């Protein structure tokens, strides 16, 4: 199996791809577009086009994305994977500014985080205090996340790393999520 993996060029997003996987927080501003309001129309497996305001040259299919709602009910509400390359598109009506176009990227929803990992819980979880979305909530729609952050948020890391994630880890593994993010 190792010889086969090394002898072929695998597409991005494949389990055997060679480029490193990146991880992202995509932040929804409820004053423009509410993730909480739209989550019922985003079932697991569905694809959504999300705004890419920066880092588009670093995003690739297969990257992990944690979807964060800003504002009064701030927290992680869903997990996704980048399902294609960033593309230029007509700017959605909810986006401010005079430009006619902006950039988007397709995401495939892989998991609803229930209960949501709210900001207070995220802030209290060891290893997550360095998340950009906590220290710089004005930092834009797309923010980098480390592999350690991703492991803690998804519950894929060692159990002792996150007391908050222990409550959601068992359902994630039971639904196959742990096998997807590892």
N, C-alpha and C positions, 0 to 999 in steps of 0.2 A: 504494500500500500504506500509506503514512504517513497519508493522509486517512482510509482505512478504519479504521486503528488508533485514530485520534483521534475518529472519529465514533461509535464504539460503546463500550459499557460492557462490558469483558471480565471474566470471573470470576477470582477470586483463584486463583493457580496457573497461569493462562494465560501464555504467552510474551509477551503484549502488555499484561499488567496494568500499571497505573500506580503502585500503591503500591511503595515500596522493599522489597526483599527483605531479610530478616534472616537471620542465621546463628547456629547454636547448637551447643554441646557438650551432649549428653545423657550423663550419667555413670551407669554401672551399678556398684553396690556388690556385689562377689561374695559378701559375707557374707549378702546378702539374695537376689540374683538375678544369676547369672553370664552376661554377654554371650557370653563364650567358649564356655560350655557350650551356649547356645541358638543360636549362630550357624549351626550346621548345619541347624536347622529354620527358618531365616530366609533363604530364597533370594531373589535379586534379583527384585523385583517383588512380593514378599509384603508384606502390611500387618500391622503390630504396633501394639498400643496401649501407649504409654509413659506413665509417671508425669509429671505436670506439677506440680511443687512450688512453682514461682514463675514469674513473667513470662507467665502464660497470657493476660493481656490484650494482650500484644505479639506473640503467635504467630499466624501466619496460614498458610493453605495456600500451598505453594510455597516456604516458607522452607527453607533447607538445614540439615541436621543431621549432625554428625559424632558417631558413637557411640564412647564411651570406656569402657573397663573400668578400674576402679580396682584397687588392691591390688598384689600381687607381680608381676603381669604387665601392669601399667598401659600403656595405649596406645590408639590409634585402630584399631578393627577393622572398621568399616563406615560407609558414608555413606547418608543417607536424605533424604527430603523430607517435610515435613509435608503430610499428605494430607487433612486436614479440620480443623475447629475444635475447640478444647479442649472437653471435656464432663465433667460430673460422673458418677461411676460408683461401683459397689460397690468397696470397697477390696480389692485383691488380697491373698491370704493371706500373701504374703511381706512385705508392708508392716507395720512395727511401729506400735504405737499402738492406742488404743481407739476411734477414729473408725470409723464404719461405711462412710463414703464418702470418696473422694478425687477428684482430677481426672486425666484422661488426655488424650492426643492421639494420633490415628492417624498413624503414620509408614509410608511406603512405602520399602522398602530399594532403593537404587539401585546399590550397589556394595559388595562385600566388599573391604577393604583388605588385599591380600596381596602381600608380607608385611605384617603389621601395622606401623604406625608406633609403635614402643614409646617409652615415656616418655623414655628416655635419648636416643634419636634426635630426638624432638620438642624436648627441652631444648637439644640441640646445633644445632638448625636455626635459622639467622638469621631473625628475624622472628616466631618462635613463643614466645619467652621470656615474653611478656606474657599468655599464655593463663591465664585464671582457674584452670583445672583443674590447672595446674602450681603456681601460687602459693597457691591456696586449695582443695586437694582436698576439704576438708570443706564447700565452698561450695554443696552441694546437687546435686540431680539435673540441673537445667537451668541452664546458664551461657551468657552472651552470648559471641559470637565476632565479631571484626571481619571485614569483607569481605577484608582483606589476609590474615588468618589462614586464612580459608576457601580463598582462592586457593593458598596455600602447601600446606595439608593435602591438597587435592584434586589438586594438580599443574596447575591451570588457569592459574596465574599465569605470569609470565615464567620461563623455565627457570633463569636465573641467580639467581632468588630462593631456590631451595631445592635444595641438593645431594642431600638425602635423597629428595625427590620426583622427581628425574630418573629414578631407577630404576623408579618406578611410573608415571611420566607416559606413557610410550609405550603400555603396555597399556591405560591409561585412555582415551587418545585413540583407540586402535584399536577399543575397544569402544563408542565414541560418548560416553563420559562427558564429555569436554571440551566437546562441543556442548551438553550438558544443563546444566552448571553456569555457563556463560558468560552 
